[in-house]
Amino acid sequence: MPPQPPPRLGYRSGKPNFVDESLFGSKKPERSQSATADGSSLKLTAAARTISPKDRDVVTLTKNDLTRMLKPSPIMTAEDVAAAKKEAEAKREQLQAVSKARKEKMLKLEEEAKKQAPPTETEILQRQLNDATRSRATHLLLEQKDAVKNMNQMMLYSKCVTIRDAQIEEKKQMLAEEEEEQRRLDLMMEIERVKALEQYEARERQRADERRRGAAVLNEQIKERERERIRQEELRDQERVHMLKEMERLKEEEMQAQIERKLQAKYLMEEVATANSEQIRRKEQMKVREKEEDMRIAEYLLQKEFREQALAAEKERIAKEKEMEVARLRAMQERAADKQAELDELRARRYQEAKEREWRQKERAYAERQAAMQQELAQARTAQQAAKIKQKAEMAKLEHDEFMRVLAVNRQKEYEELQQTVNSMTLNAKYKEELLAQIQANDERRKRERQAYLEDGARLREAAEKEKQLLTQIKERKLTELEQAGVPGKYRAELEKMKVKI
């Protein structure tokens, strides 16, 4: 956006009046310079064009940027760059230390505020839940110790042998009850056996009565079947008599049929004789007709032979006439052939002359082509020699350019190697300083580790003593549990004699 001119005061109201001077067609170049309240910024405005206020360019620079741009550009060496990096690193570490201290202070204040504030119901419940979880975790961790596992094993053995003794007593009682039950079952089985024998005898008597009644029924059935058999025999005799009568009747019918067949055969023989005589008569008539047919065929063959002889004579006459015509035509062809031979000889001479002219033209064209080729070869050889001279000149120039380029590269490489040597020496010195600092830090770390090792030993001895007391309490608690569970003293003796070792 183009800069606006300073506001004008109204004629009467005294209020600022913003007016764009470019609206009045002013062609003078405008250059405005304004400063902020603290004098830290400067606006440089390009010459305004009369086209439109939107086309004006505005560049804003701070005073520090302008001062830096007016100063000469500094050239920093490697030592200056390293010093600047160290200074920046020191400032950053200092700022980080201040920030860390401020953060730790805020965290401490927050922890103190939390401790002073009364806990809410949710926090109380969460704390109880955490305490229960920690208690459960502590109990599980104690149960994982070897001494506690050994105590648990002894408790389990004591409970097992107590249960085993109870089971043995229970088994003895069960055996006694089982023997009593077996005696009662034997008595019941004997009673049942006697009852079964009585029932068996009753069933046998009933079966004997049933067999006697069955025998009587069978005798009655046998008699009934005998009566039925006699009745069936009588029926079969009646059927046999009826069949004999039927056979006699069939024989008489067969004899009557045989007589009729003989009569029919006689009639058939008479008819056959009549048919044979008629057949003989027809055969004789056929022989007569065949003789007449043979005579007609012989006459036809004779007439056919006469016709063929006449046809052969006619064909022979026509053949002779054709031979005479062929001889006449052959004579005419021989006369025409003599004229054709003269024409062929004339054509051959003309063809030979044309071939000779064509050969001479080909020879002339071949000679012209050879001359043109020789001329082209000479021109190509001249052009090739010129190209070789030009190529040699270009190669010499390229070799010179390549030599200068290699020389420049070698010089650049020597400079880079020298720079690398200087950098290596600087890095070696820095590495030496860092190595000495690291050795000193390692010595201090080993001293701290030794002190921590001694402190850890004291803490471990104290922890071992506390663990021994805790295991003793666990042992007493487990003995109390066994006693409350009713385990006899002889089975608790091993756990009582156990010595707690760490």
Secondary structure as a PSIPRED ss2 file (coil, helix, strand):
# PSIPRED VFORMAT (PSIPRED V4.0)

   1 M C   1.000  0.000  0.000
   2 P C   1.000  0.000  0.000
   3 P C   1.000  0.000  0.000
   4 Q C   1.000  0.000  0.000
   5 P C   1.000  0.000  0.000
   6 P C   1.000  0.000  0.000
   7 P C   1.000  0.000  0.000
   8 R E   0.000  0.000  1.000
   9 L E   0.000  0.000  1.000
  10 G C   1.000  0.000  0.000
  11 Y C   1.000  0.000  0.000
  12 R C   1.000  0.000  0.000
  13 S C   1.000  0.000  0.000
  14 G C   1.000  0.000  0.000
  15 K C   1.000  0.000  0.000
  16 P E   0.000  0.000  1.000
  17 N E   0.000  0.000  1.000
  18 F C   1.000  0.000  0.000
  19 V C   1.000  0.000  0.000
  20 D C   1.000  0.000  0.000
  21 E H   0.000  1.000  0.000
  22 S H   0.000  1.000  0.000
  23 L H   0.000  1.000  0.000
  24 F H   0.000  1.000  0.000
  25 G C   1.000  0.000  0.000
  26 S C   1.000  0.000  0.000
  27 K C   1.000  0.000  0.000
  28 K C   1.000  0.000  0.000
  29 P C   1.000  0.000  0.000
  30 E C   1.000  0.000  0.000
  31 R C   1.000  0.000  0.000
  32 S C   1.000  0.000  0.000
  33 Q C   1.000  0.000  0.000
  34 S C   1.000  0.000  0.000
  35 A C   1.000  0.000  0.000
  36 T C   1.000  0.000  0.000
  37 A C   1.000  0.000  0.000
  38 D C   1.000  0.000  0.000
  39 G C   1.000  0.000  0.000
  40 S C   1.000  0.000  0.000
  41 S E   0.000  0.000  1.000
  42 L E   0.000  0.000  1.000
  43 K E   0.000  0.000  1.000
  44 L E   0.000  0.000  1.000
  45 T E   0.000  0.000  1.000
  46 A C   1.000  0.000  0.000
  47 A C   1.000  0.000  0.000
  48 A C   1.000  0.000  0.000
  49 R C   1.000  0.000  0.000
  50 T C   1.000  0.000  0.000
  51 I C   1.000  0.000  0.000
  52 S C   1.000  0.000  0.000
  53 P H   0.000  1.000  0.000
  54 K H   0.000  1.000  0.000
  55 D H   0.000  1.000  0.000
  56 R C   1.000  0.000  0.000
  57 D C   1.000  0.000  0.000
  58 V E   0.000  0.000  1.000
  59 V E   0.000  0.000  1.000
  60 T E   0.000  0.000  1.000
  61 L E   0.000  0.000  1.000
  62 T E   0.000  0.000  1.000
  63 K H   0.000  1.000  0.000
  64 N H   0.000  1.000  0.000
  65 D H   0.000  1.000  0.000
  66 L H   0.000  1.000  0.000
  67 T H   0.000  1.000  0.000
  68 R H   0.000  1.000  0.000
  69 M H   0.000  1.000  0.000
  70 L H   0.000  1.000  0.000
  71 K C   1.000  0.000  0.000
  72 P C   1.000  0.000  0.000
  73 S C   1.000  0.000  0.000
  74 P C   1.000  0.000  0.000
  75 I C   1.000  0.000  0.000
  76 M C   1.000  0.000  0.000
  77 T C   1.000  0.000  0.000
  78 A H   0.000  1.000  0.000
  79 E H   0.000  1.000  0.000
  80 D H   0.000  1.000  0.000
  81 V H   0.000  1.000  0.000
  82 A H   0.000  1.000  0.000
  83 A H   0.000  1.000  0.000
  84 A H   0.000  1.000  0.000
  85 K H   0.000  1.000  0.000
  86 K H   0.000  1.000  0.000
  87 E H   0.000  1.000  0.000
  88 A H   0.000  1.000  0.000
  89 E H   0.000  1.000  0.000
  90 A H   0.000  1.000  0.000
  91 K H   0.000  1.000  0.000
  92 R H   0.000  1.000  0.000
  93 E H   0.000  1.000  0.000
  94 Q H   0.000  1.000  0.000
  95 L H   0.000  1.000  0.000
  96 Q H   0.000  1.000  0.000
  97 A H   0.000  1.000  0.000
  98 V H   0.000  1.000  0.000
  99 S H   0.000  1.000  0.000
 100 K H   0.000  1.000  0.000
 101 A H   0.000  1.000  0.000
 102 R H   0.000  1.000  0.000
 103 K H   0.000  1.000  0.000
 104 E H   0.000  1.000  0.000
 105 K H   0.000  1.000  0.000
 106 M H   0.000  1.000  0.000
 107 L H   0.000  1.000  0.000
 108 K H   0.000  1.000  0.000
 109 L H   0.000  1.000  0.000
 110 E H   0.000  1.000  0.000
 111 E H   0.000  1.000  0.000
 112 E H   0.000  1.000  0.000
 113 A H   0.000  1.000  0.000
 114 K H   0.000  1.000  0.000
 115 K H   0.000  1.000  0.000
 116 Q H   0.000  1.000  0.000
 117 A C   1.000  0.000  0.000
 118 P C   1.000  0.000  0.000
 119 P C   1.000  0.000  0.000
 120 T C   1.000  0.000  0.000
 121 E H   0.000  1.000  0.000
 122 T H   0.000  1.000  0.000
 123 E H   0.000  1.000  0.000
 124 I H   0.000  1.000  0.000
 125 L H   0.000  1.000  0.000
 126 Q H   0.000  1.000  0.000
 127 R H   0.000  1.000  0.000
 128 Q H   0.000  1.000  0.000
 129 L H   0.000  1.000  0.000
 130 N H   0.000  1.000  0.000
 131 D H   0.000  1.000  0.000
 132 A H   0.000  1.000  0.000
 133 T H   0.000  1.000  0.000
 134 R H   0.000  1.000  0.000
 135 S H   0.000  1.000  0.000
 136 R H   0.000  1.000  0.000
 137 A H   0.000  1.000  0.000
 138 T H   0.000  1.000  0.000
 139 H H   0.000  1.000  0.000
 140 L H   0.000  1.000  0.000
 141 L H   0.000  1.000  0.000
 142 L H   0.000  1.000  0.000
 143 E H   0.000  1.000  0.000
 144 Q C   1.000  0.000  0.000
 145 K C   1.000  0.000  0.000
 146 D H   0.000  1.000  0.000
 147 A H   0.000  1.000  0.000
 148 V H   0.000  1.000  0.000
 149 K H   0.000  1.000  0.000
 150 N H   0.000  1.000  0.000
 151 M H   0.000  1.000  0.000
 152 N H   0.000  1.000  0.000
 153 Q H   0.000  1.000  0.000
 154 M H   0.000  1.000  0.000
 155 M H   0.000  1.000  0.000
 156 L H   0.000  1.000  0.000
 157 Y H   0.000  1.000  0.000
 158 S H   0.000  1.000  0.000
 159 K H   0.000  1.000  0.000
 160 C H   0.000  1.000  0.000
 161 V H   0.000  1.000  0.000
 162 T H   0.000  1.000  0.000
 163 I H   0.000  1.000  0.000
 164 R H   0.000  1.000  0.000
 165 D H   0.000  1.000  0.000
 166 A H   0.000  1.000  0.000
 167 Q H   0.000  1.000  0.000
 168 I H   0.000  1.000  0.000
 169 E H   0.000  1.000  0.000
 170 E H   0.000  1.000  0.000
 171 K H   0.000  1.000  0.000
 172 K H   0.000  1.000  0.000
 173 Q H   0.000  1.000  0.000
 174 M H   0.000  1.000  0.000
 175 L H   0.000  1.000  0.000
 176 A H   0.000  1.000  0.000
 177 E H   0.000  1.000  0.000
 178 E H   0.000  1.000  0.000
 179 E H   0.000  1.000  0.000
 180 E H   0.000  1.000  0.000
 181 E H   0.000  1.000  0.000
 182 Q H   0.000  1.000  0.000
 183 R H   0.000  1.000  0.000
 184 R H   0.000  1.000  0.000
 185 L H   0.000  1.000  0.000
 186 D H   0.000  1.000  0.000
 187 L H   0.000  1.000  0.000
 188 M H   0.000  1.000  0.000
 189 M H   0.000  1.000  0.000
 190 E H   0.000  1.000  0.000
 191 I H   0.000  1.000  0.000
 192 E H   0.000  1.000  0.000
 193 R H   0.000  1.000  0.000
 194 V H   0.000  1.000  0.000
 195 K H   0.000  1.000  0.000
 196 A H   0.000  1.000  0.000
 197 L H   0.000  1.000  0.000
 198 E H   0.000  1.000  0.000
 199 Q H   0.000  1.000  0.000
 200 Y H   0.000  1.000  0.000
 201 E H   0.000  1.000  0.000
 202 A H   0.000  1.000  0.000
 203 R H   0.000  1.000  0.000
 204 E H   0.000  1.000  0.000
 205 R H   0.000  1.000  0.000
 206 Q H   0.000  1.000  0.000
 207 R H   0.000  1.000  0.000
 208 A H   0.000  1.000  0.000
 209 D H   0.000  1.000  0.000
 210 E H   0.000  1.000  0.000
 211 R H   0.000  1.000  0.000
 212 R H   0.000  1.000  0.000
 213 R H   0.000  1.000  0.000
 214 G H   0.000  1.000  0.000
 215 A H   0.000  1.000  0.000
 216 A H   0.000  1.000  0.000
 217 V H   0.000  1.000  0.000
 218 L H   0.000  1.000  0.000
 219 N H   0.000  1.000  0.000
 220 E H   0.000  1.000  0.000
 221 Q H   0.000  1.000  0.000
 222 I H   0.000  1.000  0.000
 223 K H   0.000  1.000  0.000
 224 E H   0.000  1.000  0.000
 225 R H   0.000  1.000  0.000
 226 E H   0.000  1.000  0.000
 227 R H   0.000  1.000  0.000
 228 E H   0.000  1.000  0.000
 229 R H   0.000  1.000  0.000
 230 I H   0.000  1.000  0.000
 231 R H   0.000  1.000  0.000
 232 Q H   0.000  1.000  0.000
 233 E H   0.000  1.000  0.000
 234 E H   0.000  1.000  0.000
 235 L H   0.000  1.000  0.000
 236 R H   0.000  1.000  0.000
 237 D H   0.000  1.000  0.000
 238 Q H   0.000  1.000  0.000
 239 E H   0.000  1.000  0.000
 240 R H   0.000  1.000  0.000
 241 V H   0.000  1.000  0.000
 242 H H   0.000  1.000  0.000
 243 M H   0.000  1.000  0.000
 244 L H   0.000  1.000  0.000
 245 K H   0.000  1.000  0.000
 246 E H   0.000  1.000  0.000
 247 M H   0.000  1.000  0.000
 248 E H   0.000  1.000  0.000
 249 R H   0.000  1.000  0.000
 250 L H   0.000  1.000  0.000
 251 K H   0.000  1.000  0.000
 252 E H   0.000  1.000  0.000
 253 E H   0.000  1.000  0.000
 254 E H   0.000  1.000  0.000
 255 M H   0.000  1.000  0.000
 256 Q H   0.000  1.000  0.000
 257 A H   0.000  1.000  0.000
 258 Q H   0.000  1.000  0.000
 259 I H   0.000  1.000  0.000
 260 E H   0.000  1.000  0.000
 261 R H   0.000  1.000  0.000
 262 K H   0.000  1.000  0.000
 263 L H   0.000  1.000  0.000
 264 Q H   0.000  1.000  0.000
 265 A H   0.000  1.000  0.000
 266 K H   0.000  1.000  0.000
 267 Y H   0.000  1.000  0.000
 268 L H   0.000  1.000  0.000
 269 M H   0.000  1.000  0.000
 270 E H   0.000  1.000  0.000
 271 E H   0.000  1.000  0.000
 272 V H   0.000  1.000  0.000
 273 A H   0.000  1.000  0.000
 274 T H   0.000  1.000  0.000
 275 A H   0.000  1.000  0.000
 276 N H   0.000  1.000  0.000
 277 S H   0.000  1.000  0.000
 278 E H   0.000  1.000  0.000
 279 Q H   0.000  1.000  0.000
 280 I H   0.000  1.000  0.000
 281 R H   0.000  1.000  0.000
 282 R H   0.000  1.000  0.000
 283 K H   0.000  1.000  0.000
 284 E H   0.000  1.000  0.000
 285 Q H   0.000  1.000  0.000
 286 M H   0.000  1.000  0.000
 287 K H   0.000  1.000  0.000
 288 V H   0.000  1.000  0.000
 289 R H   0.000  1.000  0.000
 290 E H   0.000  1.000  0.000
 291 K H   0.000  1.000  0.000
 292 E H   0.000  1.000  0.000
 293 E H   0.000  1.000  0.000
 294 D H   0.000  1.000  0.000
 295 M H   0.000  1.000  0.000
 296 R H   0.000  1.000  0.000
 297 I H   0.000  1.000  0.000
 298 A H   0.000  1.000  0.000
 299 E H   0.000  1.000  0.000
 300 Y H   0.000  1.000  0.000
 301 L H   0.000  1.000  0.000
 302 L H   0.000  1.000  0.000
 303 Q H   0.000  1.000  0.000
 304 K H   0.000  1.000  0.000
 305 E H   0.000  1.000  0.000
 306 F H   0.000  1.000  0.000
 307 R H   0.000  1.000  0.000
 308 E H   0.000  1.000  0.000
 309 Q H   0.000  1.000  0.000
 310 A H   0.000  1.000  0.000
 311 L H   0.000  1.000  0.000
 312 A H   0.000  1.000  0.000
 313 A H   0.000  1.000  0.000
 314 E H   0.000  1.000  0.000
 315 K H   0.000  1.000  0.000
 316 E H   0.000  1.000  0.000
 317 R H   0.000  1.000  0.000
 318 I H   0.000  1.000  0.000
 319 A H   0.000  1.000  0.000
 320 K H   0.000  1.000  0.000
 321 E H   0.000  1.000  0.000
 322 K H   0.000  1.000  0.000
 323 E H   0.000  1.000  0.000
 324 M H   0.000  1.000  0.000
 325 E H   0.000  1.000  0.000
 326 V H   0.000  1.000  0.000
 327 A H   0.000  1.000  0.000
 328 R H   0.000  1.000  0.000
 329 L H   0.000  1.000  0.000
 330 R H   0.000  1.000  0.000
 331 A H   0.000  1.000  0.000
 332 M H   0.000  1.000  0.000
 333 Q H   0.000  1.000  0.000
 334 E H   0.000  1.000  0.000
 335 R H   0.000  1.000  0.000
 336 A H   0.000  1.000  0.000
 337 A H   0.000  1.000  0.000
 338 D H   0.000  1.000  0.000
 339 K H   0.000  1.000  0.000
 340 Q H   0.000  1.000  0.000
 341 A H   0.000  1.000  0.000
 342 E H   0.000  1.000  0.000
 343 L H   0.000  1.000  0.000
 344 D H   0.000  1.000  0.000
 345 E H   0.000  1.000  0.000
 346 L H   0.000  1.000  0.000
 347 R H   0.000  1.000  0.000
 348 A H   0.000  1.000  0.000
 349 R H   0.000  1.000  0.000
 350 R H   0.000  1.000  0.000
 351 Y H   0.000  1.000  0.000
 352 Q H   0.000  1.000  0.000
 353 E H   0.000  1.000  0.000
 354 A H   0.000  1.000  0.000
 355 K H   0.000  1.000  0.000
 356 E H   0.000  1.000  0.000
 357 R H   0.000  1.000  0.000
 358 E H   0.000  1.000  0.000
 359 W H   0.000  1.000  0.000
 360 R H   0.000  1.000  0.000
 361 Q H   0.000  1.000  0.000
 362 K H   0.000  1.000  0.000
 363 E H   0.000  1.000  0.000
 364 R H   0.000  1.000  0.000
 365 A H   0.000  1.000  0.000
 366 Y H   0.000  1.000  0.000
 367 A H   0.000  1.000  0.000
 368 E H   0.000  1.000  0.000
 369 R H   0.000  1.000  0.000
 370 Q H   0.000  1.000  0.000
 371 A H   0.000  1.000  0.000
 372 A H   0.000  1.000  0.000
 373 M H   0.000  1.000  0.000
 374 Q H   0.000  1.000  0.000
 375 Q H   0.000  1.000  0.000
 376 E H   0.000  1.000  0.000
 377 L H   0.000  1.000  0.000
 378 A H   0.000  1.000  0.000
 379 Q H   0.000  1.000  0.000
 380 A H   0.000  1.000  0.000
 381 R H   0.000  1.000  0.000
 382 T H   0.000  1.000  0.000
 383 A H   0.000  1.000  0.000
 384 Q H   0.000  1.000  0.000
 385 Q H   0.000  1.000  0.000
 386 A H   0.000  1.000  0.000
 387 A H   0.000  1.000  0.000
 388 K H   0.000  1.000  0.000
 389 I H   0.000  1.000  0.000
 390 K H   0.000  1.000  0.000
 391 Q H   0.000  1.000  0.000
 392 K H   0.000  1.000  0.000
 393 A H   0.000  1.000  0.000
 394 E H   0.000  1.000  0.000
 395 M H   0.000  1.000  0.000
 396 A H   0.000  1.000  0.000
 397 K H   0.000  1.000  0.000
 398 L H   0.000  1.000  0.000
 399 E H   0.000  1.000  0.000
 400 H H   0.000  1.000  0.000
 401 D H   0.000  1.000  0.000
 402 E H   0.000  1.000  0.000
 403 F H   0.000  1.000  0.000
 404 M H   0.000  1.000  0.000
 405 R H   0.000  1.000  0.000
 406 V H   0.000  1.000  0.000
 407 L H   0.000  1.000  0.000
 408 A H   0.000  1.000  0.000
 409 V H   0.000  1.000  0.000
 410 N H   0.000  1.000  0.000
 411 R H   0.000  1.000  0.000
 412 Q H   0.000  1.000  0.000
 413 K H   0.000  1.000  0.000
 414 E H   0.000  1.000  0.000
 415 Y H   0.000  1.000  0.000
 416 E H   0.000  1.000  0.000
 417 E H   0.000  1.000  0.000
 418 L H   0.000  1.000  0.000
 419 Q H   0.000  1.000  0.000
 420 Q H   0.000  1.000  0.000
 421 T H   0.000  1.000  0.000
 422 V H   0.000  1.000  0.000
 423 N H   0.000  1.000  0.000
 424 S H   0.000  1.000  0.000
 425 M H   0.000  1.000  0.000
 426 T H   0.000  1.000  0.000
 427 L H   0.000  1.000  0.000
 428 N H   0.000  1.000  0.000
 429 A H   0.000  1.000  0.000
 430 K H   0.000  1.000  0.000
 431 Y H   0.000  1.000  0.000
 432 K H   0.000  1.000  0.000
 433 E H   0.000  1.000  0.000
 434 E H   0.000  1.000  0.000
 435 L H   0.000  1.000  0.000
 436 L H   0.000  1.000  0.000
 437 A H   0.000  1.000  0.000
 438 Q H   0.000  1.000  0.000
 439 I H   0.000  1.000  0.000
 440 Q H   0.000  1.000  0.000
 441 A H   0.000  1.000  0.000
 442 N H   0.000  1.000  0.000
 443 D H   0.000  1.000  0.000
 444 E H   0.000  1.000  0.000
 445 R H   0.000  1.000  0.000
 446 R H   0.000  1.000  0.000
 447 K H   0.000  1.000  0.000
 448 R H   0.000  1.000  0.000
 449 E H   0.000  1.000  0.000
 450 R H   0.000  1.000  0.000
 451 Q H   0.000  1.000  0.000
 452 A H   0.000  1.000  0.000
 453 Y H   0.000  1.000  0.000
 454 L H   0.000  1.000  0.000
 455 E H   0.000  1.000  0.000
 456 D H   0.000  1.000  0.000
 457 G H   0.000  1.000  0.000
 458 A H   0.000  1.000  0.000
 459 R H   0.000  1.000  0.000
 460 L H   0.000  1.000  0.000
 461 R H   0.000  1.000  0.000
 462 E H   0.000  1.000  0.000
 463 A H   0.000  1.000  0.000
 464 A H   0.000  1.000  0.000
 465 E H   0.000  1.000  0.000
 466 K H   0.000  1.000  0.000
 467 E H   0.000  1.000  0.000
 468 K H   0.000  1.000  0.000
 469 Q H   0.000  1.000  0.000
 470 L H   0.000  1.000  0.000
 471 L H   0.000  1.000  0.000
 472 T H   0.000  1.000  0.000
 473 Q H   0.000  1.000  0.000
 474 I H   0.000  1.000  0.000
 475 K H   0.000  1.000  0.000
 476 E H   0.000  1.000  0.000
 477 R H   0.000  1.000  0.000
 478 K H   0.000  1.000  0.000
 479 L H   0.000  1.000  0.000
 480 T H   0.000  1.000  0.000
 481 E H   0.000  1.000  0.000
 482 L H   0.000  1.000  0.000
 483 E H   0.000  1.000  0.000
 484 Q H   0.000  1.000  0.000
 485 A C   1.000  0.000  0.000
 486 G C   1.000  0.000  0.000
 487 V C   1.000  0.000  0.000
 488 P C   1.000  0.000  0.000
 489 G H   0.000  1.000  0.000
 490 K H   0.000  1.000  0.000
 491 Y H   0.000  1.000  0.000
 492 R H   0.000  1.000  0.000
 493 A H   0.000  1.000  0.000
 494 E H   0.000  1.000  0.000
 495 L H   0.000  1.000  0.000
 496 E H   0.000  1.000  0.000
 497 K H   0.000  1.000  0.000
 498 M C   1.000  0.000  0.000
 499 K C   1.000  0.000  0.000
 500 V C   1.000  0.000  0.000
 501 K C   1.000  0.000  0.000
 502 I C   1.000  0.000  0.000
